[in-house]
Structures are given as C-alpha cells and as structure tokens.
Amino acid sequence: MTELELINLWVKARWHIVISQLAPTFLLTALIGFLSLGLGASPLSVKIGAAGVLLASGILGALAQIASANEGLAIAEDLAALPAATAVGRRIQASAAWVNVVRFVTPAIFIVVYVALLAALFLG
C-alpha cells in the first residue's frame, strides 16, 4: 500500500474510534440524568433493563474501539516500513503509542463509571 492509502486508513480508523464512543458516552450521561429524575425508584425490571442497555452498548463500543485501535497500530507499523515517510506519516507513527489509551484506558474508565452508576441505581 502507498503512504497515502495508509494515511486514509488511519483517518477511517480514528473516525471509527470517535464514533464508537458516542453511544456509550450518551447513555452514561443519560443514565445520570435519569437517576436524578428518579430512575432509582423505578421497578427492579426497569433498573435491570437500563443496566443491560448500558452494558451492551459499552461492550459493543469497547469492542469497536479496540478493533479500530488495533487496526490503527497495524497501519502505523505499515507506515514505519515504508521508505521516507512524509511529515503526516511520521506524526502518525509517533502517535501510535497513544492508541493504547483507546485500547486500555477508555474501557477501564467505562467500567469504573458503569460500576458507580450501578451502585447509584441499585443501592442509592
């Protein structure tokens, strides 16, 4: 592949990472709002449903993020194998290590927030 093709793939992988974070972020925020409006007083079945929707969205979002991050790392490796990369190609290679934030830190933060919201939903 050419450098330009790899850079285009990088842009797509980065876009997929951003998009994969939208639904879980929206749902986490919505659950906070619903808790403040009294979701904690709802029947157990409603609470379980809310927790399930949030969990499913979080798992799917994390899987999409991890897959896109892995693809991004492969793209950076392919760019490094090409001779005489452009400044953009070199910047992508240099930022490849930060992709690990998407692979590990972001899902960990989701888990912590999810557990905190579950505590608020079921124990609060």
C-alpha positions in Angstrom: 0.0 0.0 0.0 1.1 3.5 -0.5 1.6 6.0 2.2 -1.5 8.0 1.1 -3.6 4.8 1.3 -2.3 4.0 4.8 -3.0 7.6 5.9 -6.6 7.4 4.6 -7.0 4.1 6.5 -5.6 5.8 9.7 -8.2 8.6 9.3 -11.0 6.0 9.0 -9.8 4.0 12.0 -9.6 7.2 14.0 -13.1 8.2 12.9 -14.4 4.7 14.0 -12.9 5.2 17.4 -14.6 8.6 17.8 -18.0 7.2 16.6 -17.7 4.1 18.8 -17.5 6.4 21.9 -20.7 8.4 21.2 -23.3 5.8 22.2 -21.8 4.7 25.5 -21.0 8.3 26.4 -24.5 9.4 25.6 -26.0 6.5 27.5 -23.8 7.1 30.6 -24.8 10.7 30.6 -28.5 9.9 30.1 -28.4 7.4 33.0 -27.0 10.1 35.2 -29.9 12.4 34.2 -32.5 9.6 34.7 -31.1 8.9 38.1 -31.5 12.5 39.1 -35.1 12.3 37.8 -35.9 9.2 39.9 -34.9 6.2 38.0 -33.6 4.7 41.2 -37.2 4.5 42.5 -38.3 2.5 39.4 -39.3 -1.1 39.5 -36.4 -3.6 39.5 -37.2 -4.7 36.0 -36.7 -1.2 34.7 -33.4 -0.9 36.5 -32.2 -4.1 35.1 -33.2 -3.1 31.6 -31.4 0.2 32.0 -28.2 -1.5 33.2 -28.4 -4.1 30.4 -28.8 -1.5 27.7 -25.8 0.4 29.1 -23.7 -2.7 29.4 -24.5 -3.9 25.9 -23.7 -0.5 24.4 -20.5 -0.3 26.4 -19.3 -3.7 25.4 -20.0 -3.1 21.7 -18.4 0.3 21.9 -15.3 -1.1 23.6 -15.0 -3.9 21.0 -15.3 -1.3 18.2 -12.7 0.9 19.9 -10.3 -2.0 20.5 -10.6 -3.3 16.9 -10.1 0.2 15.4 -7.2 0.8 17.7 -5.6 -2.5 16.7 -6.1 -1.5 13.0 -4.5 1.9 13.7 -1.5 0.2 15.3 -1.1 -2.0 12.2 -1.4 1.0 9.9 1.3 2.8 11.9 3.6 -0.3 11.6 3.0 -0.4 7.9 3.8 3.3 7.6 7.0 2.7 9.5 8.0 0.0 7.0 7.7 2.4 4.1 10.7 4.5 3.0 10.9 8.2 3.5 7.6 8.9 5.2 6.0 12.4 4.9 5.5 14.5 8.0 2.0 13.3 8.3 3.2 9.7 8.1 5.9 10.3 10.7 3.3 12.0 13.1 1.0 9.0 12.8 3.9 6.7 13.7 4.8 8.9 16.6 1.3 9.0 17.9 0.7 5.2 17.6 1.7 4.6 21.2 -1.3 6.8 22.3 -3.6 4.4 20.6 -3.1 2.2 23.7 -5.2 4.7 25.6 -8.1 3.7 23.4 -7.4 0.0 23.9 -7.0 0.0 27.7 -7.7 3.3 29.5 -11.0 4.2 27.9 -12.7 0.8 28.5 -11.3 0.9 32.1 -12.9 4.3 32.6 -16.2 3.0 31.2 -16.1 0.1 33.7 -15.4 2.3 36.7 -18.3 4.7 35.7 -20.6 1.8 34.9 -20.0 0.2 38.4 -20.5 3.6 40.1 -23.8 4.1 38.2 -24.9 0.6 39.0 -24.3 1.3 42.7 -26.3 4.5 42.4 -29.1 2.7 40.6 -29.4 -0.3 42.8 -28.0 0.8 46.1 -28.9 4.5 46.1 
